[in-house]
Amino acid sequence: MWTRDDALLIYKALLKPIAEHYGFSAALYGSVLMDAEGNDLDVFMIPQRVNTDMAGFLDRLRRNMRAVTDPIPGDWNRDVVQAMTMDGKRIDIQFTR
């Protein structure tokens, strides 16, 4: 179970810095943001440069996670990646195209 406090910790320490390095902004959304807890953490990755590097972001994220899937084409204008933290919490990451 994710709490909003847990989400903010991983956002500040990992997701935001890695995202910015590879040309994205990371944005939290979903139940954890709205209800202060949830079963998974939902994150949008929004391109902020022309030359974003999704592969670089995922390689770096994999060094800090138990598992990270390859991108799966999702609905609308998004690719979806699922990550599992070392302690077994799921993160759903959507990359806007």
C-alpha positions as CSV (number, residue, x, y, z in Angstrom):
1,M,0.0,0.0,0.0
2,W,1.3,3.4,-1.0
3,T,0.8,6.5,1.2
4,R,1.1,10.0,0.0
5,D,4.1,10.5,2.2
6,D,5.8,7.4,0.7
7,A,5.0,8.7,-2.8
8,L,6.5,12.1,-2.1
9,L,9.7,10.5,-0.7
10,I,10.3,8.4,-3.9
11,Y,9.2,11.3,-6.1
12,K,11.7,13.7,-4.6
13,A,14.6,11.2,-4.1
14,L,14.3,9.3,-7.4
15,L,11.6,10.0,-9.9
16,K,11.9,13.7,-10.3
17,P,15.8,13.9,-10.5
18,I,16.0,11.0,-13.0
19,A,13.1,12.4,-15.1
20,E,14.7,15.8,-15.4
21,H,18.0,14.3,-16.3
22,Y,16.4,12.4,-19.2
23,G,14.2,15.3,-20.4
24,F,10.9,14.6,-18.7
25,S,8.8,16.1,-15.9
26,A,7.3,13.5,-13.5
27,A,3.8,14.2,-12.2
28,L,1.9,12.2,-9.6
29,Y,-1.8,11.5,-10.1
30,G,-4.4,9.0,-9.1
31,S,-5.6,7.6,-5.8
32,V,-2.4,8.2,-3.8
33,L,-2.5,11.9,-4.7
34,M,-6.2,12.3,-4.3
35,D,-7.0,9.9,-1.4
36,A,-3.6,9.9,0.4
37,E,-3.2,6.1,-0.2
38,G,-3.6,3.5,-2.9
39,N,-2.5,0.1,-4.1
40,D,-0.2,1.5,-6.8
41,L,1.5,4.8,-7.5
42,D,0.5,6.5,-10.8
43,V,3.0,8.7,-12.5
44,F,2.9,10.7,-15.8
45,M,6.2,11.4,-17.6
46,I,5.8,14.5,-19.7
47,P,8.4,15.3,-22.3
48,Q,10.1,18.7,-21.7
49,R,12.8,18.5,-24.4
50,V,12.8,17.4,-28.0
51,N,15.6,14.8,-27.3
52,T,14.0,12.9,-24.3
53,D,15.7,9.6,-23.5
54,M,13.1,7.0,-22.3
55,A,15.6,4.1,-22.6
56,G,18.1,6.0,-20.5
57,F,15.4,6.8,-17.9
58,L,14.4,3.1,-17.8
59,D,18.0,1.8,-17.5
60,R,18.6,4.2,-14.6
61,L,15.3,3.3,-12.9
62,R,16.1,-0.4,-13.2
63,R,19.1,0.1,-11.0
64,N,16.8,1.2,-8.2
65,M,13.9,-1.2,-8.6
66,R,13.2,-4.9,-8.3
67,A,11.7,-5.0,-11.8
68,V,10.8,-2.6,-14.6
69,T,8.9,-3.7,-17.7
70,D,9.6,-2.5,-21.2
71,P,7.2,0.1,-22.5
72,I,3.8,-1.2,-23.7
73,P,1.8,0.9,-26.1
74,G,-1.2,2.1,-24.2
75,D,-4.5,3.8,-25.0
76,W,-4.6,7.3,-26.4
77,N,-1.1,9.0,-26.5
78,R,0.7,7.0,-23.9
79,D,3.2,4.1,-23.4
80,V,2.9,2.3,-20.1
81,V,5.7,0.9,-17.9
82,Q,5.2,-1.0,-14.7
83,A,7.9,-0.9,-12.0
84,M,8.2,-2.8,-8.7
85,T,10.1,-1.3,-5.8
86,M,12.5,-3.3,-3.8
87,D,9.9,-3.7,-1.1
88,G,7.2,-4.9,-3.6
89,K,5.2,-1.7,-4.2
90,R,3.9,-1.1,-7.8
91,I,4.4,2.0,-9.8
92,D,2.5,2.6,-13.0
93,I,4.4,5.0,-15.2
94,Q,2.8,6.5,-18.3
95,F,4.9,8.3,-20.9
96,T,3.0,10.7,-23.1
97,R,4.1,10.7,-26.7
